[in-house]
Amino acid sequence: MDRRKPVVLILDDVVENVRVLGSLLGRDKYSLLLASSGQQAIQLALSNIPDVLLLDVMVPDIDGISVCRYLKEFESFRFIPIIFLTANADPKDISLAYEAGGADYVLKPFHARELRVRVETHLEIKLMRDRLHTAEDLIRRAHQMALASQTSDSTLMPFVKELESFIQMPSRVSALEITNDN
């Protein structure tokens, strides 16, 4: 299992909000990428693909919904969860956020524990999706090898063993445990 810390990109133009989110999520559990503008968030995301993004809707230059829409055009961001964290309660903007590819929409002020659980849940779903894609790739490769006439059982065994390890995945990801601060 991959034991690296999940990477969380936070986009908010209010420095205090970024500080609070960094403290809330915990730098010991997550690697944090911090952006104060939409353009900076895009550059950070493309150079350091995060595991989850927390985007404010109303930020300078490129709004959070446009950032989401832009990133979702890339195949590598197709299944990366984007959570909007904003004071913007306009139903039109909420719909636009989901239509752009957002996975969740949390209104400020938020409850700390709820936000941590939402981030953990989206990270867990992403991890399971990643494992599923890896297992699908292994199955596809094993199937291709089986179709080749020169394939022997000993050639397939490493792929079968790797596939078995993905099938026996845990129901909860220990690396994403949440401590109850509240």
N, C-alpha and C positions, 0 to 999 in steps of 0.2 A: 504494500500500500504506500502511496506517495505521502511522505510525512512533512513535506514543505508547508509553510504557512500559506493559507489562502491569501490571494492578493485582492484587496478592496480599493477601488478607485472612488474617491469622494470629490464631487464637484459642488462647491458652494462659494459664493463670493464674499460671504461674511466670515471673517477669520475666527470669530468666537464659535460659530457653528461647526467649523472644521475641527477646532480644538475639542469641543464637546464630543463630537462623533468619534474622533481619534481616541479619546479617553474612554468613552462608552464601549467601543468595540474592543479595545485593548491591543496595544502594539505588540504584546507578547503572543497574542493568538493570530494576528493578521499582519501582513505586510501592507502598509497603507501608501497609496499614491494620492497626493492632494493637488487639486486644481482649483483655481479661482475664476477661470473663464472657460467658455465652451471650447475655444480653440486649444487651450492648454490641455483640457480633458481629452480631446481627440488625439493630440500628439502623444500624450502619456499612454493612452489606451492602445494606440497602434504600435508603440515601441515596447510596451510591457503589458501584454495582454492579461487583463485582470480576470479574476474568477467571478466577481460581481461588481456592479457599479451602483453607487448611490448618487443620484443626480438631482440637483435643485432645478426647477423649471425656469425660474427667472434669474438669469445670470448675464453678465456682460457679453457682448459680441454675438455669440451663438447660443440660443436658449437650449435648455436641457432636452426638450422634445426633439429639436433638430439634431442635437448630438446623438441621441438614441437612433433616430431615423438614419443618419449617416453611417453610424457604426454597424447597424443591422444589415447594411448593403454588403458587408464583408462576410464571407462564409465562416471565417474564424470567430465571428461574433454571433452567429445564428442562435446558439444555445446558451450564450452567456446572459445571466439574468441582470436586468436593469431595473432598479427600484427607484422610483421617483420619491423624493423626500422634500416636501414643499409646503408652503403656506397657501398655495394657490388651490382653492376649493371649487373653482369654476368647472361645472360638469362638462362643458365643451372641451376644456383643456385636459380633464381626466380621460375623456374618450380619446382625444388625440394622442395622449401618452400611451395608452394601450394599443391603439392602432399603429403607432410608430414602432411597436415591439417591446414596450415596457412589460415587465413581469408583475409589478406591484406598484401601488401608489399609496404613500403614507403621508398624512397631513401633519404639519407642525402646528402646535406643539405635539410631540409624540411621547409615548410612554417608553422609557428606556428598555425595559424588559421585552416589551412587544417588538421593538425594532430589532433587538438582538436575536430573538426567536425567528423573526422573518428572514433576517440575513442568514442565519444558520440553516433554515429550511431551504432557502433558495440555493445555498451552497451545497447542501446534501443532494438536492435534485440534480444540480449540475454534475456533481461527482458521479451519481448513478448513471446519468446520461453518458458521461465520458466513458464509464466502464462498459456500458452497453455498446457504444460505438466501437470500442476496442475489441469486445467479444465478437461483434459482427464482422469486424475486419479479420479476426483470427479464423472465424468460421469460413469466411470467403476464401482466405488463403489455403486453409486445409482442404476445402472443396476443390480448389484449383489443382492442388497437389494430388488429390485422390484421382482426379480425372486424367492426370498425366500417366501414361502407360509405364513409365519407369519408376513410379513412386512405390516405396516400400513402407511397411508399417513403422520401421525404425525412423524414417524421415518424418512421419506424421506425429510421432509421440511427443516431441517438444511442444508442438502447437496444441495438442490435446491437453497436456498438463497445464499449459498457460491458460487455456480456455476454462479448464476446471477451476482454476484459482479465481477467475472472474465470476463464475457461476456461484461460488460459495462466498459472496460478498456479505459483509455485516449489514444489519438492518439500520444501525446508527453509526455515524462516523465519529470515532473517539477524538479525532483531531479538532472537531468542531464543537466540543462541549461548551456549554454556557454556564457561567457562574451566576448565581442570583445575587446581585448587588442591591436590589431593592427589597 
